[in-house]
Each structure stands twice: as C-alpha cells, then as structure tokens.
Amino acid sequence: RWVGDTSDLSPSIPNKYIASENLDGQWFTLTKPTYSDCLGFNDDGDPLYRLGRMSFEMFFPGDLICAIQAVFNPIMKVVPPSSKGATSFSVPKTLQEEVKRALANDSGAVLKTYHIVVAFTIEPYSPSFGADSPNRIVSSPIRGIMTTYGYVLPDPTTPDRLSVWFSGGKVTCGEEKESHEFQVWKEIFGSPAINKGRRRRRRTFREGAMVFAAQMMMGATGYDDAMDEDTGELSYTFTRPVGGQGKNYVDILHLDDKIRVMRGHAGTTYAFARLKE
C-alpha cells in the first residue's frame, strides 16, 4: 500500500506551485511512514511503532505498540479570527510577525494548515512485545486517530518552499463507547475508575528525558492531563513550537490536481494522492 523510493525526483520550477489552488484539499499519504525505529510489520503489512515515537513521546504509555493503517494530510487556508492578527494556536517566535500579516491580509503570504492525521490500531499482545508491555491487556485491535496540528507559511526567499511547525496534537479512540475495546482503551490510558487498585506505570528514563526536552524547548503542556472519560481523548500543546524560515520546511517538487510530491528539510521525499471530496 505504500510506494517506494522517490528520492530521484527533481526540484520544481520556481514559484510554480505555492499559489496553486491544487495545494488545498484532503491528501492521502502514499509513502511509508517516516518515524524512526520501525518495529516491523503486522500480518496485514502495516508498520509497527511505539506510540511515543509517533507523538514526540507526549502520549503515555509510550511503549504501547501500534500499527499504522493510513496517514492523511489536510491542507486548507486558515480563516482569520475575529481579532485581527490573533491566533488560536502557537506560532514560532521568528514567524509571529509574518503570521500576523498573513492573517490580516497585509502580505501576499497565505497561512495554511498542515495537519498530520494518523489512523492506527493498538495491536493485540504478542510475546515479542515483552512481558511488561501495555499491550498485554489487548486481545483484539483497537482503532484510534492521532492528529498532529501543523501549519505552513511560504518561505519568502526560496521558491515553492513552505516553512512548517507543529503546535500540538491529540489522540482519540475510534471505537464505540459501549464496546469492550473502548473500555480497554480507557484502561490503557489510565482511567482512575477502571484502574483502581492497579499500580500506574511510569515513564521510562528515555521517555522522561524526551518529555523534559519538549517541555524546555517547545513549552509542552497538557501531556500529563487526565484523559477525557467521555471520549477517551488525550491532548498536548507546544506553547513555543520550533520553526522559522530555513529551519523546518518542505519543498514542493510536483503538484497537480491528483498528486503532490514534497521533500522535507531532512531530505525525505513524500508522495500524496488527493482524496475526492
């Protein structure tokens, strides 16, 4: 289901794509997920990852093994809020003035979303996960959706380059509230009512170090807040997201009404297919 190497694609023609209306829409990611430390594949061929690796270590337990079924990338123009120049999301310090001008229509730049939406399942326990794996109470796949909130702004000096930053995220259960799977989801993520009398797991040293770094560098908050008991949702926010022109970015290599190809600042190439409305 995932396409292979696309690294031999050539750069785009200057200024060809950013202003195109084809950029907006709901996109399906064709290339394999690029999170590091893939743990292999399940019987359906879906790649396996730790939940922490998928979420900046913000969601706990981080060593929960999940399989990724699909990744989506909705891109749309950000509607200016009622207060001129204000935003309801965090913006890197170096981009704040540019974002204000874009929202106030004082520049030619257009601010757009760049959310990453991952459809995944919590995998049934396997002895290969280890005796202490949080998956040990999972007997059948549990569906979930993880959203990382991202935004892009055109780079004023490099053609067809978009500066990218992420301001937070959430994870929600995709199962019916009355289902057994939803109850297991709540048990995994620490519902006090369900976990009464059980010793709550702690973050590993590595997970704690990653969380501390995110807190210091990006102002991470909310990652230790209680789960919403009604929806099973957890969330976090980066109050000081990392970003800026020339730091985190994607270059558009190809764009038409069906396919989009982009290359990130680390050299990874991504291919997307447009979904029909």
C-alpha positions in Angstrom: 0.0 0.0 0.0 3.0 2.3 0.4 5.1 3.5 -2.6 8.8 3.0 -2.8 11.8 5.4 -3.1 11.0 8.8 -4.6 14.4 10.4 -3.9 15.4 10.8 -7.6 12.7 13.4 -8.3 14.0 16.8 -9.4 13.2 20.1 -7.8 10.2 22.1 -9.1 10.1 25.1 -11.3 10.4 28.3 -9.2 7.1 29.7 -7.9 5.1 27.2 -9.8 3.1 25.5 -7.0 2.6 27.5 -3.8 -0.1 29.8 -5.3 -1.9 27.0 -6.9 -5.4 26.1 -5.6 -4.4 22.5 -6.1 -2.4 22.6 -2.9 -5.6 22.8 -0.8 -7.6 19.6 0.0 -7.6 16.3 1.8 -4.5 14.3 0.9 -3.7 10.6 1.5 0.0 9.8 2.1 1.3 7.2 -0.4 4.9 6.9 1.0 5.7 4.8 4.0 5.6 6.5 7.5 9.0 8.0 8.3 9.0 7.7 12.0 12.3 6.2 13.1 12.7 2.8 14.8 10.0 0.8 12.9 9.5 -2.4 14.8 8.5 -4.5 11.8 5.1 -5.2 10.3 1.9 -7.0 11.4 0.2 -9.8 9.4 -1.6 -7.1 7.3 1.7 -5.5 6.3 1.1 -2.4 8.4 4.2 -0.9 10.0 4.6 -1.1 13.8 5.8 1.7 16.1 5.8 2.7 19.7 3.1 5.3 20.5 5.8 7.5 22.0 7.8 7.5 18.7 4.7 8.6 16.9 3.9 11.5 19.2 7.1 13.3 20.4 6.7 11.0 23.5 3.8 13.1 24.5 1.3 10.2 24.9 1.7 7.7 27.7 2.3 4.7 27.7 5.0 5.4 25.1 5.9 1.8 24.6 2.4 0.9 23.5 2.8 -1.0 20.2 0.6 0.4 17.4 0.1 -0.4 13.7 -0.3 2.5 11.2 -3.1 1.9 8.6 -3.1 5.3 6.9 -1.8 8.8 7.1 -3.7 11.9 5.9 -2.6 15.5 5.4 -5.4 18.0 5.2 -4.3 21.4 3.8 -6.6 24.4 3.8 -6.4 28.1 4.2 -6.6 29.3 7.9 -9.6 31.6 8.3 -8.6 34.8 10.1 -10.1 35.0 13.6 -12.3 37.9 14.5 -9.5 39.7 16.3 -7.0 41.0 13.7 -3.7 39.2 13.8 -4.7 36.9 16.7 -4.3 33.1 16.5 -5.8 30.2 18.4 -2.6 28.2 18.0 1.0 28.6 18.9 3.4 30.2 16.4 7.3 30.1 16.5 8.7 33.4 17.7 10.6 34.1 14.5 7.4 33.7 12.4 4.9 35.6 14.6 5.0 38.9 12.6 4.7 37.1 9.3 1.7 35.1 10.5 0.0 38.2 11.8 0.5 39.9 8.4 -0.8 36.8 6.6 -3.9 36.6 8.7 -4.5 40.3 8.4 -4.0 40.1 4.6 -1.2 42.6 4.8 1.1 40.4 2.7 0.9 38.1 -0.2 1.6 35.0 2.0 -1.3 32.6 2.8 -1.2 30.7 6.1 -2.5 27.1 5.7 -3.0 24.0 7.9 -0.6 21.1 7.6 -2.1 18.6 10.0 -0.9 15.0 10.1 -3.8 12.6 10.8 -2.8 9.0 11.5 -5.3 6.1 11.5 -3.8 3.4 13.7 -4.7 0.3 15.8 -3.3 -0.7 19.2 -2.0 -4.2 18.4 -3.1 -7.3 20.3 -0.5 -8.6 22.6 2.4 -10.7 21.3 5.1 -12.3 23.4 7.6 -10.4 21.3 6.4 -7.2 22.9 7.7 -8.3 26.3 6.0 -9.4 29.5 5.6 -5.8 30.7 4.1 -4.4 27.5 1.0 -2.3 28.0 -0.4 -4.3 25.1 -0.8 -7.3 27.4 -4.4 -6.5 28.1 -5.3 -6.1 24.4 -6.9 -9.1 22.8 -8.2 -7.5 19.6 -7.1 -4.4 17.6 -8.3 -1.1 19.0 -8.8 1.7 16.5 -7.6 5.2 17.2 -6.9 8.5 15.4 -3.9 10.7 16.2 -3.8 14.2 14.9 -0.7 16.5 15.0 -1.7 20.1 14.3 0.7 21.7 11.8 0.8 24.9 9.8 2.7 26.2 6.8 3.8 29.6 5.5 5.6 30.3 2.2 9.3 31.0 2.5 9.9 34.5 1.1 13.4 33.6 -0.2 13.1 30.1 -1.6 10.6 29.2 -4.4 8.0 26.6 -3.6 9.2 26.2 -0.1 6.8 26.1 2.9 8.0 26.6 6.5 6.4 24.1 8.8 5.7 24.0 12.5 3.6 21.9 14.8 1.6 23.4 17.7 0.2 20.3 19.5 -1.8 17.2 19.0 -4.5 14.8 20.2 -5.3 11.1 20.2 -8.9 9.8 20.2 -10.5 6.3 20.3 -12.2 5.1 17.2 -14.4 2.5 18.8 -18.0 2.7 20.0 -18.3 3.9 23.6 -20.3 0.8 24.6 -17.7 -1.6 23.2 -15.2 -3.7 25.0 -12.4 -2.1 23.0 -13.3 1.3 24.3 -13.1 0.1 27.9 -9.7 -1.4 27.2 -8.6 1.9 25.7 -9.6 3.7 28.9 -7.7 1.1 31.0 -4.6 1.6 28.9 -4.6 5.3 29.2 -5.2 5.4 32.9 -8.8 5.9 33.8 -8.7 6.2 37.6 -12.1 4.5 37.9 -11.1 1.5 35.9 -7.5 1.3 37.1 -8.4 1.5 40.8 -6.1 -0.7 42.8 -3.6 -1.2 40.0 -0.1 0.3 40.1 0.2 3.0 37.5 3.1 2.6 35.1 5.8 5.3 35.0 7.6 6.7 32.0 11.0 5.1 31.3 14.1 7.2 31.7 14.3 7.8 28.0 10.6 8.8 27.7 11.0 11.2 30.7 14.1 12.8 29.1 12.2 13.3 25.8 9.3 14.9 27.6 11.6 17.1 29.6 13.3 18.3 26.4 9.9 19.0 24.8 8.9 21.0 27.8 12.1 23.0 27.9 12.5 23.6 24.1 8.9 23.8 23.0 6.9 24.6 26.1 5.0 21.3 26.0 1.9 21.3 28.2 -1.1 19.0 28.7 0.7 15.8 28.2 0.1 14.7 31.8 -3.6 15.8 31.9 -6.2 13.2 32.6 -8.0 11.5 29.7 -11.5 12.7 28.8 -13.6 10.0 30.3 -16.4 10.5 27.8 -14.5 10.5 24.6 -11.2 8.8 25.5 -9.3 11.8 24.1 -5.8 13.0 25.3 -4.1 16.1 24.0 -1.0 18.3 24.4 0.2 21.7 23.3 3.5 23.2 22.3 3.4 26.8 23.5 6.8 27.6 22.0 6.9 25.5 18.8 10.1 25.1 16.9 10.2 26.6 13.4 11.2 29.5 11.2 12.3 30.2 7.7 15.1 27.8 6.7 14.7 25.6 9.8 11.7 23.2 9.4 10.4 23.2 5.8 9.1 21.2 2.9 9.8 21.9 -0.8 7.1 21.2 -3.4 8.6 19.0 -6.2 5.4 18.3 -8.1 1.7 19.3 -7.8 -1.3 18.7 -9.9 -5.0 18.0 -9.3 -4.3 14.4 -8.2 -0.7 14.0 -7.0 1.6 16.0 -4.7 5.3 15.3 -4.1 7.3 17.1 -1.4 10.8 16.9 0.1 11.4 17.8 3.8 14.4 19.6 5.2 16.0 16.3 6.2 15.9 15.0 2.6 12.9 12.7 3.0 10.5 12.7 0.0 6.8 12.3 0.4 4.1 11.4 -2.1 0.4 12.2 -1.7 -2.8 11.4 -3.6 -5.8 13.7 -3.4 -8.9 12.3 -1.9 -12.2 13.1 -3.6 -14.5 15.5 -1.7 
